[in-house]
Amino acid sequence: MSSEEEPAGLEIGEKFFAILIILVGFILFYYTYTSYSTLSSVVPSLPTIVPGLFLCAGALFFVVGILLIIAKEKEE
């Protein structure tokens, strides 16, 4: 064992965390997208920026999760 290797559990944990982030991002995006019309009828003074922020956050979580899955460690 002359070269140091990353433990297998760390790599599995990273992939599990990425899948969890993707799931949270998808749920956040989907729920905000589908309930926007209901929210705007219940709260007429709701500014359009609020759902937009949640949509962007959901999309960002989704993209970060995908990047965590496809990212490779730099070989030296």
ZASE-394709 format. One record per residue: residue in three letters; chain; residue number from 1; x, y, z of N, C-alpha, C in turn. Coordinates in nm, 2 decimals. Layout:
// residues N
<rec><resn>ALA</resn><chain>A</chain><resi>NUM</resi><n_px>X</n_px><n_py>Y</n_py><n_pz>Z</n_pz><ca_px>X</ca_px><ca_py>Y</ca_py><ca_pz>Z</ca_pz><c_px>X</c_px><c_py>Y</c_py><c_pz>Z</c_pz></rec>
...
END
This chain:
// residues 76
<rec><resn>MET</resn><chain>A</chain><resi>1</resi><n_px>0.08</n_px><n_py>-0.12</n_py><n_pz>0.00</n_pz><ca_px>0.00</ca_px><ca_py>0.00</ca_py><ca_pz>0.00</ca_pz><c_px>0.09</c_px><c_py>0.13</c_py><c_pz>0.00</c_pz></rec>
<rec><resn>SER</resn><chain>A</chain><resi>2</resi><n_px>0.16</n_px><n_py>0.14</n_py><n_pz>-0.11</n_pz><ca_px>0.24</ca_px><ca_py>0.26</ca_py><ca_pz>-0.11</ca_pz><c_px>0.17</c_px><c_py>0.39</c_py><c_pz>-0.15</c_pz></rec>
<rec><resn>SER</resn><chain>A</chain><resi>3</resi><n_px>0.06</n_px><n_py>0.37</n_py><n_pz>-0.22</n_pz><ca_px>-0.03</ca_px><ca_py>0.49</ca_py><ca_pz>-0.25</ca_pz><c_px>-0.15</c_px><c_py>0.49</c_py><c_pz>-0.16</c_pz></rec>
<rec><resn>GLU</resn><chain>A</chain><resi>4</resi><n_px>-0.18</n_px><n_py>0.62</n_py><n_pz>-0.12</n_pz><ca_px>-0.30</ca_px><ca_py>0.63</ca_py><ca_pz>-0.03</ca_pz><c_px>-0.43</c_px><c_py>0.63</c_py><c_pz>-0.12</c_pz></rec>
<rec><resn>GLU</resn><chain>A</chain><resi>5</resi><n_px>-0.52</n_px><n_py>0.55</n_py><n_pz>-0.08</n_pz><ca_px>-0.65</ca_px><ca_py>0.54</ca_py><ca_pz>-0.15</ca_pz><c_px>-0.76</c_px><c_py>0.59</c_py><c_pz>-0.06</c_pz></rec>
<rec><resn>GLU</resn><chain>A</chain><resi>6</resi><n_px>-0.86</n_px><n_py>0.65</n_py><n_pz>-0.12</n_pz><ca_px>-0.98</ca_px><ca_py>0.70</ca_py><ca_pz>-0.05</ca_pz><c_px>-1.06</c_px><c_py>0.58</c_py><c_pz>0.00</c_pz></rec>
<rec><resn>PRO</resn><chain>A</chain><resi>7</resi><n_px>-1.10</n_px><n_py>0.58</n_py><n_pz>0.12</n_pz><ca_px>-1.18</ca_px><ca_py>0.46</ca_py><ca_pz>0.17</ca_pz><c_px>-1.31</c_px><c_py>0.45</c_py><c_pz>0.09</c_pz></rec>
<rec><resn>ALA</resn><chain>A</chain><resi>8</resi><n_px>-1.36</n_px><n_py>0.32</n_py><n_pz>0.07</n_pz><ca_px>-1.48</ca_px><ca_py>0.30</ca_py><ca_pz>-0.01</ca_pz><c_px>-1.60</c_px><c_py>0.36</c_py><c_pz>0.06</c_pz></rec>
<rec><resn>GLY</resn><chain>A</chain><resi>9</resi><n_px>-1.61</n_px><n_py>0.36</n_py><n_pz>0.19</n_pz><ca_px>-1.72</ca_px><ca_py>0.42</ca_py><ca_pz>0.26</ca_pz><c_px>-1.74</c_px><c_py>0.56</c_py><c_pz>0.23</c_pz></rec>
<rec><resn>LEU</resn><chain>A</chain><resi>10</resi><n_px>-1.63</n_px><n_py>0.63</n_py><n_pz>0.21</n_pz><ca_px>-1.64</ca_px><ca_py>0.78</ca_py><ca_pz>0.18</ca_pz><c_px>-1.70</c_px><c_py>0.80</c_py><c_pz>0.05</c_pz></rec>
<rec><resn>GLU</resn><chain>A</chain><resi>11</resi><n_px>-1.66</n_px><n_py>0.72</n_py><n_pz>-0.05</n_pz><ca_px>-1.71</ca_px><ca_py>0.74</ca_py><ca_pz>-0.18</ca_pz><c_px>-1.86</c_px><c_py>0.70</c_py><c_pz>-0.19</c_pz></rec>
<rec><resn>ILE</resn><chain>A</chain><resi>12</resi><n_px>-1.90</n_px><n_py>0.60</n_py><n_pz>-0.12</n_pz><ca_px>-2.04</ca_px><ca_py>0.56</ca_py><ca_pz>-0.11</ca_pz><c_px>-2.12</c_px><c_py>0.66</c_py><c_pz>-0.04</c_pz></rec>
<rec><resn>GLY</resn><chain>A</chain><resi>13</resi><n_px>-2.07</n_px><n_py>0.72</n_py><n_pz>0.06</n_pz><ca_px>-2.14</ca_px><ca_py>0.83</ca_py><ca_pz>0.13</ca_pz><c_px>-2.16</c_px><c_py>0.95</c_py><c_pz>0.05</c_pz></rec>
<rec><resn>GLU</resn><chain>A</chain><resi>14</resi><n_px>-2.06</n_px><n_py>0.98</n_py><n_pz>-0.03</n_pz><ca_px>-2.07</ca_px><ca_py>1.10</ca_py><ca_pz>-0.12</ca_pz><c_px>-2.18</c_px><c_py>1.08</c_py><c_pz>-0.22</c_pz></rec>
<rec><resn>LYS</resn><chain>A</chain><resi>15</resi><n_px>-2.19</n_px><n_py>0.96</n_py><n_pz>-0.28</n_pz><ca_px>-2.29</ca_px><ca_py>0.93</ca_py><ca_pz>-0.38</ca_pz><c_px>-2.43</c_px><c_py>0.93</c_py><c_pz>-0.32</c_pz></rec>
<rec><resn>PHE</resn><chain>A</chain><resi>16</resi><n_px>-2.44</n_px><n_py>0.87</n_py><n_pz>-0.20</n_pz><ca_px>-2.57</ca_px><ca_py>0.87</ca_py><ca_pz>-0.13</ca_pz><c_px>-2.61</c_px><c_py>1.02</c_py><c_pz>-0.10</c_pz></rec>
<rec><resn>PHE</resn><chain>A</chain><resi>17</resi><n_px>-2.52</n_px><n_py>1.10</n_py><n_pz>-0.05</n_pz><ca_px>-2.55</ca_px><ca_py>1.24</ca_py><ca_pz>-0.03</ca_pz><c_px>-2.59</c_px><c_py>1.31</c_py><c_pz>-0.15</c_pz></rec>
<rec><resn>ALA</resn><chain>A</chain><resi>18</resi><n_px>-2.53</n_px><n_py>1.28</n_py><n_pz>-0.27</n_pz><ca_px>-2.57</ca_px><ca_py>1.34</ca_py><ca_pz>-0.39</ca_pz><c_px>-2.71</c_px><c_py>1.30</c_py><c_pz>-0.43</c_pz></rec>
<rec><resn>ILE</resn><chain>A</chain><resi>19</resi><n_px>-2.74</n_px><n_py>1.17</n_py><n_pz>-0.42</n_pz><ca_px>-2.88</ca_px><ca_py>1.13</ca_py><ca_pz>-0.45</ca_pz><c_px>-2.98</c_px><c_py>1.20</c_py><c_pz>-0.36</c_pz></rec>
<rec><resn>LEU</resn><chain>A</chain><resi>20</resi><n_px>-2.94</n_px><n_py>1.22</n_py><n_pz>-0.23</n_pz><ca_px>-3.03</ca_px><ca_py>1.28</ca_py><ca_pz>-0.14</ca_pz><c_px>-3.05</c_px><c_py>1.43</c_py><c_pz>-0.18</c_pz></rec>
<rec><resn>ILE</resn><chain>A</chain><resi>21</resi><n_px>-2.95</n_px><n_py>1.50</n_py><n_pz>-0.22</n_pz><ca_px>-2.96</ca_px><ca_py>1.64</ca_py><ca_pz>-0.27</ca_pz><c_px>-3.05</c_px><c_py>1.64</c_py><c_pz>-0.39</c_pz></rec>
<rec><resn>ILE</resn><chain>A</chain><resi>22</resi><n_px>-3.03</n_px><n_py>1.55</n_py><n_pz>-0.49</n_pz><ca_px>-3.11</ca_px><ca_py>1.55</ca_py><ca_pz>-0.61</ca_pz><c_px>-3.26</c_px><c_py>1.53</c_py><c_pz>-0.57</c_pz></rec>
<rec><resn>LEU</resn><chain>A</chain><resi>23</resi><n_px>-3.29</n_px><n_py>1.44</n_py><n_pz>-0.48</n_pz><ca_px>-3.42</ca_px><ca_py>1.42</ca_py><ca_pz>-0.44</ca_pz><c_px>-3.49</c_px><c_py>1.54</c_py><c_pz>-0.37</c_pz></rec>
<rec><resn>VAL</resn><chain>A</chain><resi>24</resi><n_px>-3.41</n_px><n_py>1.60</n_py><n_pz>-0.28</n_pz><ca_px>-3.46</ca_px><ca_py>1.73</ca_py><ca_pz>-0.22</ca_pz><c_px>-3.49</c_px><c_py>1.84</c_py><c_pz>-0.32</c_pz></rec>
<rec><resn>GLY</resn><chain>A</chain><resi>25</resi><n_px>-3.39</n_px><n_py>1.85</n_py><n_pz>-0.41</n_pz><ca_px>-3.41</ca_px><ca_py>1.96</ca_py><ca_pz>-0.52</ca_pz><c_px>-3.53</c_px><c_py>1.93</c_py><c_pz>-0.61</c_pz></rec>
<rec><resn>PHE</resn><chain>A</chain><resi>26</resi><n_px>-3.54</n_px><n_py>1.80</n_py><n_pz>-0.65</n_pz><ca_px>-3.66</ca_px><ca_py>1.77</ca_py><ca_pz>-0.73</ca_pz><c_px>-3.79</c_px><c_py>1.79</c_py><c_pz>-0.66</c_pz></rec>
<rec><resn>ILE</resn><chain>A</chain><resi>27</resi><n_px>-3.80</n_px><n_py>1.75</n_py><n_pz>-0.54</n_pz><ca_px>-3.92</ca_px><ca_py>1.77</ca_py><ca_pz>-0.46</ca_pz><c_px>-3.95</c_px><c_py>1.92</c_py><c_pz>-0.44</c_pz></rec>
<rec><resn>LEU</resn><chain>A</chain><resi>28</resi><n_px>-3.85</n_px><n_py>2.00</n_py><n_pz>-0.41</n_pz><ca_px>-3.87</ca_px><ca_py>2.14</ca_py><ca_pz>-0.39</ca_pz><c_px>-3.91</c_px><c_py>2.21</c_py><c_pz>-0.52</c_pz></rec>
<rec><resn>PHE</resn><chain>A</chain><resi>29</resi><n_px>-3.85</n_px><n_py>2.17</n_py><n_pz>-0.63</n_pz><ca_px>-3.89</ca_px><ca_py>2.23</ca_py><ca_pz>-0.76</ca_pz><c_px>-4.03</c_px><c_py>2.19</c_py><c_pz>-0.80</c_pz></rec>
<rec><resn>TYR</resn><chain>A</chain><resi>30</resi><n_px>-4.06</n_px><n_py>2.06</n_py><n_pz>-0.79</n_pz><ca_px>-4.19</ca_px><ca_py>2.01</ca_py><ca_pz>-0.84</ca_pz><c_px>-4.30</c_px><c_py>2.07</c_py><c_pz>-0.75</c_pz></rec>
<rec><resn>TYR</resn><chain>A</chain><resi>31</resi><n_px>-4.29</n_px><n_py>2.06</n_py><n_pz>-0.62</n_pz><ca_px>-4.39</ca_px><ca_py>2.11</ca_py><ca_pz>-0.53</ca_pz><c_px>-4.42</c_px><c_py>2.26</c_py><c_pz>-0.55</c_pz></rec>
<rec><resn>THR</resn><chain>A</chain><resi>32</resi><n_px>-4.31</n_px><n_py>2.34</n_py><n_pz>-0.57</n_pz><ca_px>-4.33</ca_px><ca_py>2.48</ca_py><ca_pz>-0.59</ca_pz><c_px>-4.40</c_px><c_py>2.51</c_py><c_pz>-0.72</c_pz></rec>
<rec><resn>TYR</resn><chain>A</chain><resi>33</resi><n_px>-4.36</n_px><n_py>2.43</n_py><n_pz>-0.83</n_pz><ca_px>-4.41</ca_px><ca_py>2.45</ca_py><ca_pz>-0.96</ca_pz><c_px>-4.56</c_px><c_py>2.42</c_py><c_pz>-0.97</c_pz></rec>
<rec><resn>THR</resn><chain>A</chain><resi>34</resi><n_px>-4.60</n_px><n_py>2.31</n_py><n_pz>-0.90</n_pz><ca_px>-4.73</ca_px><ca_py>2.26</ca_py><ca_pz>-0.91</ca_pz><c_px>-4.83</c_px><c_py>2.34</c_py><c_pz>-0.82</c_pz></rec>
<rec><resn>SER</resn><chain>A</chain><resi>35</resi><n_px>-4.78</n_px><n_py>2.39</n_py><n_pz>-0.71</n_pz><ca_px>-4.87</ca_px><ca_py>2.46</ca_py><ca_pz>-0.62</ca_pz><c_px>-4.87</c_px><c_py>2.62</c_py><c_pz>-0.64</c_pz></rec>
<rec><resn>TYR</resn><chain>A</chain><resi>36</resi><n_px>-4.80</n_px><n_py>2.67</n_py><n_pz>-0.74</n_pz><ca_px>-4.79</ca_px><ca_py>2.81</ca_py><ca_pz>-0.75</ca_pz><c_px>-4.93</c_px><c_py>2.88</c_py><c_pz>-0.78</c_pz></rec>
<rec><resn>SER</resn><chain>A</chain><resi>37</resi><n_px>-5.01</n_px><n_py>2.82</n_py><n_pz>-0.86</n_pz><ca_px>-5.14</ca_px><ca_py>2.88</ca_py><ca_pz>-0.89</ca_pz><c_px>-5.23</c_px><c_py>2.87</c_py><c_pz>-0.77</c_pz></rec>
<rec><resn>THR</resn><chain>A</chain><resi>38</resi><n_px>-5.22</n_px><n_py>2.77</n_py><n_pz>-0.69</n_pz><ca_px>-5.30</ca_px><ca_py>2.76</ca_py><ca_pz>-0.56</ca_pz><c_px>-5.25</c_px><c_py>2.87</c_py><c_pz>-0.46</c_pz></rec>
<rec><resn>LEU</resn><chain>A</chain><resi>39</resi><n_px>-5.12</n_px><n_py>2.88</n_py><n_pz>-0.45</n_pz><ca_px>-5.06</ca_px><ca_py>2.98</ca_py><ca_pz>-0.36</ca_pz><c_px>-5.10</c_px><c_py>3.12</c_py><c_pz>-0.40</c_pz></rec>
<rec><resn>SER</resn><chain>A</chain><resi>40</resi><n_px>-5.10</n_px><n_py>3.15</n_py><n_pz>-0.53</n_pz><ca_px>-5.14</ca_px><ca_py>3.29</ca_py><ca_pz>-0.57</ca_pz><c_px>-5.28</c_px><c_py>3.32</c_py><c_pz>-0.55</c_pz></rec>
<rec><resn>SER</resn><chain>A</chain><resi>41</resi><n_px>-5.37</n_px><n_py>3.22</n_py><n_pz>-0.56</n_pz><ca_px>-5.51</ca_px><ca_py>3.24</ca_py><ca_pz>-0.53</ca_pz><c_px>-5.54</c_px><c_py>3.26</c_py><c_pz>-0.38</c_pz></rec>
<rec><resn>VAL</resn><chain>A</chain><resi>42</resi><n_px>-5.47</n_px><n_py>3.19</n_py><n_pz>-0.30</n_pz><ca_px>-5.49</ca_px><ca_py>3.19</ca_py><ca_pz>-0.15</ca_pz><c_px>-5.43</c_px><c_py>3.32</c_py><c_pz>-0.10</c_pz></rec>
<rec><resn>VAL</resn><chain>A</chain><resi>43</resi><n_px>-5.31</n_px><n_py>3.36</n_py><n_pz>-0.14</n_pz><ca_px>-5.24</ca_px><ca_py>3.48</ca_py><ca_pz>-0.10</ca_pz><c_px>-5.22</c_px><c_py>3.57</c_py><c_pz>-0.22</c_pz></rec>
<rec><resn>PRO</resn><chain>A</chain><resi>44</resi><n_px>-5.31</n_px><n_py>3.66</n_py><n_pz>-0.24</n_pz><ca_px>-5.30</ca_px><ca_py>3.74</ca_py><ca_pz>-0.37</ca_pz><c_px>-5.19</c_px><c_py>3.84</c_py><c_pz>-0.36</c_pz></rec>
<rec><resn>SER</resn><chain>A</chain><resi>45</resi><n_px>-5.14</n_px><n_py>3.87</n_py><n_pz>-0.24</n_pz><ca_px>-5.03</ca_px><ca_py>3.97</ca_py><ca_pz>-0.24</ca_pz><c_px>-4.89</c_px><c_py>3.90</c_py><c_pz>-0.24</c_pz></rec>
<rec><resn>LEU</resn><chain>A</chain><resi>46</resi><n_px>-4.89</n_px><n_py>3.77</n_py><n_pz>-0.27</n_pz><ca_px>-4.76</ca_px><ca_py>3.70</ca_py><ca_pz>-0.28</ca_pz><c_px>-4.68</c_px><c_py>3.75</c_py><c_pz>-0.40</c_pz></rec>
<rec><resn>PRO</resn><chain>A</chain><resi>47</resi><n_px>-4.56</n_px><n_py>3.81</n_py><n_pz>-0.37</n_pz><ca_px>-4.48</ca_px><ca_py>3.85</ca_py><ca_pz>-0.48</ca_pz><c_px>-4.43</c_px><c_py>3.73</c_py><c_pz>-0.56</c_pz></rec>
<rec><resn>THR</resn><chain>A</chain><resi>48</resi><n_px>-4.41</n_px><n_py>3.75</n_py><n_pz>-0.69</n_pz><ca_px>-4.37</ca_px><ca_py>3.64</ca_py><ca_pz>-0.78</ca_pz><c_px>-4.22</c_px><c_py>3.60</c_py><c_pz>-0.76</c_pz></rec>
<rec><resn>ILE</resn><chain>A</chain><resi>49</resi><n_px>-4.15</n_px><n_py>3.68</n_py><n_pz>-0.68</n_pz><ca_px>-4.01</ca_px><ca_py>3.65</ca_py><ca_pz>-0.66</ca_pz><c_px>-4.00</c_px><c_py>3.53</c_py><c_pz>-0.56</c_pz></rec>
<rec><resn>VAL</resn><chain>A</chain><resi>50</resi><n_px>-4.09</n_px><n_py>3.52</n_py><n_pz>-0.47</n_pz><ca_px>-4.08</ca_px><ca_py>3.42</ca_py><ca_pz>-0.37</ca_pz><c_px>-4.08</c_px><c_py>3.28</c_py><c_pz>-0.43</c_pz></rec>
<rec><resn>PRO</resn><chain>A</chain><resi>51</resi><n_px>-4.18</n_px><n_py>3.24</n_py><n_pz>-0.51</n_pz><ca_px>-4.18</ca_px><ca_py>3.11</ca_py><ca_pz>-0.58</ca_pz><c_px>-4.06</c_px><c_py>3.09</c_py><c_pz>-0.67</c_pz></rec>
<rec><resn>GLY</resn><chain>A</chain><resi>52</resi><n_px>-4.02</n_px><n_py>3.21</n_py><n_pz>-0.73</n_pz><ca_px>-3.90</ca_px><ca_py>3.20</ca_py><ca_pz>-0.82</ca_pz><c_px>-3.78</c_px><c_py>3.16</c_py><c_pz>-0.75</c_pz></rec>
<rec><resn>LEU</resn><chain>A</chain><resi>53</resi><n_px>-3.76</n_px><n_py>3.21</n_py><n_pz>-0.63</n_pz><ca_px>-3.65</ca_px><ca_py>3.18</ca_py><ca_pz>-0.54</ca_pz><c_px>-3.65</c_px><c_py>3.03</c_py><c_pz>-0.51</c_pz></rec>
<rec><resn>PHE</resn><chain>A</chain><resi>54</resi><n_px>-3.76</n_px><n_py>2.97</n_py><n_pz>-0.48</n_pz><ca_px>-3.77</ca_px><ca_py>2.83</ca_py><ca_pz>-0.45</ca_pz><c_px>-3.75</c_px><c_py>2.74</c_py><c_pz>-0.57</c_pz></rec>
<rec><resn>LEU</resn><chain>A</chain><resi>55</resi><n_px>-3.80</n_px><n_py>2.79</n_py><n_pz>-0.68</n_pz><ca_px>-3.77</ca_px><ca_py>2.72</ca_py><ca_pz>-0.81</ca_pz><c_px>-3.62</c_px><c_py>2.72</c_py><c_pz>-0.84</c_pz></rec>
<rec><resn>CYS</resn><chain>A</chain><resi>56</resi><n_px>-3.56</n_px><n_py>2.83</n_py><n_pz>-0.82</n_pz><ca_px>-3.41</ca_px><ca_py>2.84</ca_py><ca_pz>-0.85</ca_pz><c_px>-3.33</c_px><c_py>2.75</c_py><c_pz>-0.75</c_pz></rec>
<rec><resn>ALA</resn><chain>A</chain><resi>57</resi><n_px>-3.37</n_px><n_py>2.75</n_py><n_pz>-0.62</n_pz><ca_px>-3.31</ca_px><ca_py>2.67</ca_py><ca_pz>-0.52</ca_pz><c_px>-3.32</c_px><c_py>2.52</c_py><c_pz>-0.55</c_pz></rec>
<rec><resn>GLY</resn><chain>A</chain><resi>58</resi><n_px>-3.44</n_px><n_py>2.48</n_py><n_pz>-0.59</n_pz><ca_px>-3.46</ca_px><ca_py>2.34</ca_py><ca_pz>-0.63</ca_pz><c_px>-3.38</c_px><c_py>2.30</c_py><c_pz>-0.75</c_pz></rec>
<rec><resn>ALA</resn><chain>A</chain><resi>59</resi><n_px>-3.37</n_px><n_py>2.39</n_py><n_pz>-0.85</n_pz><ca_px>-3.29</ca_px><ca_py>2.36</ca_py><ca_pz>-0.97</ca_pz><c_px>-3.14</c_px><c_py>2.35</c_py><c_pz>-0.93</c_pz></rec>
<rec><resn>LEU</resn><chain>A</chain><resi>60</resi><n_px>-3.10</n_px><n_py>2.44</n_py><n_pz>-0.85</n_pz><ca_px>-2.96</ca_px><ca_py>2.45</ca_py><ca_pz>-0.80</ca_pz><c_px>-2.92</c_px><c_py>2.32</c_py><c_pz>-0.73</c_pz></rec>
<rec><resn>PHE</resn><chain>A</chain><resi>61</resi><n_px>-3.01</n_px><n_py>2.28</n_py><n_pz>-0.64</n_pz><ca_px>-2.98</ca_px><ca_py>2.15</ca_py><ca_pz>-0.56</ca_pz><c_px>-2.97</c_px><c_py>2.03</c_py><c_pz>-0.66</c_pz></rec>
<rec><resn>PHE</resn><chain>A</chain><resi>62</resi><n_px>-3.06</n_px><n_py>2.03</n_py><n_pz>-0.76</n_pz><ca_px>-3.06</ca_px><ca_py>1.92</ca_py><ca_pz>-0.85</ca_pz><c_px>-2.93</c_px><c_py>1.92</c_py><c_pz>-0.93</c_pz></rec>
<rec><resn>VAL</resn><chain>A</chain><resi>63</resi><n_px>-2.89</n_px><n_py>2.03</n_py><n_pz>-0.98</n_pz><ca_px>-2.76</ca_px><ca_py>2.04</ca_py><ca_pz>-1.06</ca_pz><c_px>-2.64</c_px><c_py>2.00</c_py><c_pz>-0.97</c_pz></rec>
<rec><resn>VAL</resn><chain>A</chain><resi>64</resi><n_px>-2.64</n_px><n_py>2.05</n_py><n_pz>-0.85</n_pz><ca_px>-2.52</ca_px><ca_py>2.02</ca_py><ca_pz>-0.76</ca_pz><c_px>-2.52</c_px><c_py>1.87</c_py><c_pz>-0.73</c_pz></rec>
<rec><resn>GLY</resn><chain>A</chain><resi>65</resi><n_px>-2.64</n_px><n_py>1.81</n_py><n_pz>-0.71</n_pz><ca_px>-2.64</ca_px><ca_py>1.66</ca_py><ca_pz>-0.69</ca_pz><c_px>-2.59</c_px><c_py>1.59</c_py><c_pz>-0.81</c_pz></rec>
<rec><resn>ILE</resn><chain>A</chain><resi>66</resi><n_px>-2.63</n_px><n_py>1.63</n_py><n_pz>-0.93</n_pz><ca_px>-2.58</ca_px><ca_py>1.57</ca_py><ca_pz>-1.05</ca_pz><c_px>-2.43</c_px><c_py>1.58</c_py><c_pz>-1.06</c_pz></rec>
<rec><resn>LEU</resn><chain>A</chain><resi>67</resi><n_px>-2.38</n_px><n_py>1.70</n_py><n_pz>-1.04</n_pz><ca_px>-2.23</ca_px><ca_py>1.73</ca_py><ca_pz>-1.04</ca_pz><c_px>-2.16</c_px><c_py>1.64</c_py><c_pz>-0.94</c_pz></rec>
<rec><resn>LEU</resn><chain>A</chain><resi>68</resi><n_px>-2.21</n_px><n_py>1.62</n_py><n_pz>-0.82</n_pz><ca_px>-2.15</ca_px><ca_py>1.54</ca_py><ca_pz>-0.72</ca_pz><c_px>-2.14</c_px><c_py>1.39</c_py><c_pz>-0.77</c_pz></rec>
<rec><resn>ILE</resn><chain>A</chain><resi>69</resi><n_px>-2.24</n_px><n_py>1.35</n_py><n_pz>-0.84</n_pz><ca_px>-2.24</ca_px><ca_py>1.21</ca_py><ca_pz>-0.89</ca_pz><c_px>-2.14</c_px><c_py>1.19</c_py><c_pz>-1.00</c_pz></rec>
<rec><resn>ILE</resn><chain>A</chain><resi>70</resi><n_px>-2.13</n_px><n_py>1.28</n_py><n_pz>-1.09</n_pz><ca_px>-2.04</ca_px><ca_py>1.27</ca_py><ca_pz>-1.21</ca_pz><c_px>-1.90</c_px><c_py>1.31</c_py><c_pz>-1.18</c_pz></rec>
<rec><resn>ALA</resn><chain>A</chain><resi>71</resi><n_px>-1.87</n_px><n_py>1.38</n_py><n_pz>-1.07</n_pz><ca_px>-1.74</ca_px><ca_py>1.43</ca_py><ca_pz>-1.04</ca_pz><c_px>-1.64</c_px><c_py>1.32</c_py><c_pz>-1.01</c_pz></rec>
<rec><resn>LYS</resn><chain>A</chain><resi>72</resi><n_px>-1.52</n_px><n_py>1.33</n_py><n_pz>-1.06</n_pz><ca_px>-1.42</ca_px><ca_py>1.23</ca_py><ca_pz>-1.04</ca_pz><c_px>-1.30</c_px><c_py>1.30</c_py><c_pz>-0.96</c_pz></rec>
<rec><resn>GLU</resn><chain>A</chain><resi>73</resi><n_px>-1.24</n_px><n_py>1.22</n_py><n_pz>-0.88</n_pz><ca_px>-1.12</ca_px><ca_py>1.27</ca_py><ca_pz>-0.81</ca_pz><c_px>-1.00</c_px><c_py>1.28</c_py><c_pz>-0.91</c_pz></rec>
<rec><resn>LYS</resn><chain>A</chain><resi>74</resi><n_px>-0.92</n_px><n_py>1.39</n_py><n_pz>-0.89</n_pz><ca_px>-0.81</ca_px><ca_py>1.41</ca_py><ca_pz>-0.98</ca_pz><c_px>-0.70</c_px><c_py>1.31</c_py><c_pz>-0.95</c_pz></rec>
<rec><resn>GLU</resn><chain>A</chain><resi>75</resi><n_px>-0.66</n_px><n_py>1.24</n_py><n_pz>-1.05</n_pz><ca_px>-0.55</ca_px><ca_py>1.14</ca_py><ca_pz>-1.04</ca_pz><c_px>-0.42</c_px><c_py>1.21</c_py><c_pz>-1.04</c_pz></rec>
<rec><resn>GLU</resn><chain>A</chain><resi>76</resi><n_px>-0.33</n_px><n_py>1.17</n_py><n_pz>-0.95</n_pz><ca_px>-0.20</ca_px><ca_py>1.22</ca_py><ca_pz>-0.94</ca_pz><c_px>-0.09</c_px><c_py>1.12</c_py><c_pz>-0.96</c_pz></rec>
END
